Amino acid sequence: MVAINNEAKKKAAEIARQSYVYISQLYALKETVERRGGRIGAREQLVSSYNMILRKLKKVFSTDPNFSSLIEHIEEDSGRGLSGIQIVHRVLLSIGQLIATIESIVRLYLPPEEKKKIGF
């Protein structure tokens, strides 16, 4: 295991704090899609909301190349050239990856007292 200095720990905790804010938005988006059985009338809104959250997370993660590399492979979705259900499935897959990444970062780097405050 690699030792992390205090400055790196503080930076990691700040990234965990900032990224955790987007967890509820990602879960809400995922829940909306699942509740409708993948049938989304406003696909453009789904893609737009997903892209907005992804851009914000990439900005939060950009402060450290180690964290940035965790989600650099996840791309914004244009929604073009795919059927509605393909778009929905691709966005849901990306949402799942983002949620798992954020939860892992929170679990690893947020101090125990802060995790307890947010019920994590």
C-alpha positions in Angstrom: 0.0 0.0 0.0 1.3 3.4 -0.9 1.6 6.0 1.9 -0.3 9.2 1.2 1.0 12.5 2.7 -1.4 14.8 4.6 -1.7 17.3 1.7 -2.8 14.5 -0.7 -5.2 13.2 1.9 -6.8 16.6 2.2 -7.1 16.9 -1.6 -8.6 13.5 -1.8 -11.1 14.3 1.0 -12.1 17.5 -0.8 -12.7 15.6 -4.1 -14.8 13.1 -2.2 -16.8 15.9 -0.6 -17.4 17.7 -3.8 -18.2 14.6 -5.9 -20.6 13.2 -3.3 -22.9 16.1 -4.0 -23.7 14.6 -7.4 -24.6 11.2 -6.1 -28.2 12.2 -5.4 -28.5 13.7 -8.8 -27.2 10.5 -10.5 -29.5 8.3 -8.4 -32.5 10.5 -9.2 -31.7 10.4 -13.0 -31.3 6.6 -12.8 -34.5 6.1 -10.8 -36.5 8.2 -13.3 -35.3 6.0 -16.2 -35.9 2.8 -14.3 -39.3 3.8 -13.1 -40.4 4.4 -16.6 -39.0 1.1 -17.8 -36.4 2.7 -20.0 -39.1 4.6 -22.0 -38.1 8.2 -21.8 -40.1 10.7 -23.8 -37.6 13.4 -23.3 -34.4 11.7 -24.3 -32.8 15.0 -25.0 -33.4 16.1 -21.4 -31.9 12.8 -20.1 -28.8 13.2 -22.2 -28.5 16.9 -21.3 -28.8 16.2 -17.6 -26.3 13.4 -17.7 -23.8 15.4 -19.7 -24.2 18.4 -17.3 -23.4 16.1 -14.2 -20.5 14.5 -16.0 -19.0 17.8 -16.9 -19.2 19.0 -13.3 -17.7 15.7 -12.0 -14.8 15.9 -14.5 -14.1 19.5 -13.3 -14.1 18.3 -9.7 -11.8 15.4 -10.5 -9.5 17.5 -12.7 -7.7 18.9 -9.7 -5.8 15.6 -9.4 -4.6 13.5 -12.4 -5.0 10.3 -10.4 -8.7 11.0 -9.9 -9.2 12.4 -13.3 -8.0 9.2 -14.8 -10.8 7.3 -13.0 -13.5 8.8 -15.2 -11.7 10.1 -18.3 -13.0 7.2 -20.3 -16.6 8.1 -19.6 -17.8 10.4 -22.4 -20.6 12.8 -22.9 -23.4 11.4 -24.9 -24.7 13.1 -28.0 -27.7 10.8 -28.3 -27.2 10.8 -32.1 -27.2 7.7 -34.3 -28.8 5.5 -31.7 -32.3 4.3 -30.9 -34.0 5.7 -27.8 -33.4 2.5 -25.9 -29.7 2.3 -26.8 -29.3 5.9 -25.6 -31.0 5.0 -22.3 -28.9 1.9 -21.8 -25.7 3.7 -22.5 -26.5 6.6 -20.2 -27.6 4.1 -17.4 -24.3 2.2 -17.8 -22.3 5.5 -17.4 -24.4 6.6 -14.5 -23.6 3.3 -12.7 -19.9 3.7 -13.3 -20.0 7.2 -12.0 -21.9 6.2 -8.9 -19.5 3.3 -8.2 -16.5 5.6 -8.6 -17.8 8.3 -6.3 -18.9 5.9 -3.6 -15.4 4.2 -3.7 -13.7 7.6 -3.4 -15.9 8.6 -0.5 -15.4 5.2 1.2 -11.6 5.4 0.8 -10.9 9.1 1.4 -13.6 10.9 3.4 -12.8 11.0 7.1 -15.0 8.7 9.3 -16.7 11.5 11.1 -17.8 13.1 7.8 -19.0 9.7 6.4 -21.1 9.3 9.6 -22.6 12.8 9.1 -23.9 11.9 5.6 -25.0 8.4 6.6 -22.4 6.7 4.5 
